[in-house]
Amino acid sequence: MDLPAFITNLPGIDVPFPKDVVRTNAIQSDRGLMVIFEILQDVDLPPHAHKGQWGTVIAGEVELTIGGVTKTYTPGMSYNIPAGVVHSGRLKAGAKALDIFEEPDRYALTNS
C-alpha cells in the first residue's frame, strides 16, 4: 500500500537511520508528535525508554518487546508503551506503522 502524496509531502523526522532504511512523515503539535514510519530494510531497535508512545501497524510486521514481553504485531494491531517502560524491537522490511508520541519534541522535524 502506497501512502498518498499529501502524507509523503509531510516533513520527516531526524531518526538515527538512513533514509533508504527508514522513511518517515510527521505532524507535530505542542501536545504530541504523530509519525508514520515506513521500514525499507530490517531494523533492530535497541532497548530504550521515553515518555508515552502508542502505535498501530498499517502494513507488514513489527516485533516489539515492551516491559520484557515480546509480541508480534500485524496490520490492525495496536500497542501502548507507557512512559518510562523499557522497550526494543525488530521492524521488518515492508512494515508501516503510525506512532503517536507524548513528547512533541521526541524527534526534530526535517524538510525531507
GIWOBEL-V946114 format. One record per run of one state. SS is the DSSP state (H for helix, E for strand, C for the rest). FROM is the first residue (numbers start at 1). LEN is the number of residues. Records with the same first field share a line. If there is no record, write none. Layout:
BEGIN
SS: FROM-LEN ; FROM-LEN
END
This chain:
BEGIN
C: 1-4 ; 9-3 ; 14-8 ; 30-2 ; 40-3 ; 49-4 ; 60-1 ; 67-2 ; 75-3 ; 82-5 ; 92-4 ; 102-7 ; 111-2
H: 5-4
E: 12-2 ; 22-8 ; 32-8 ; 43-6 ; 53-7 ; 61-6 ; 69-6 ; 78-4 ; 87-5 ; 96-6 ; 109-2
END
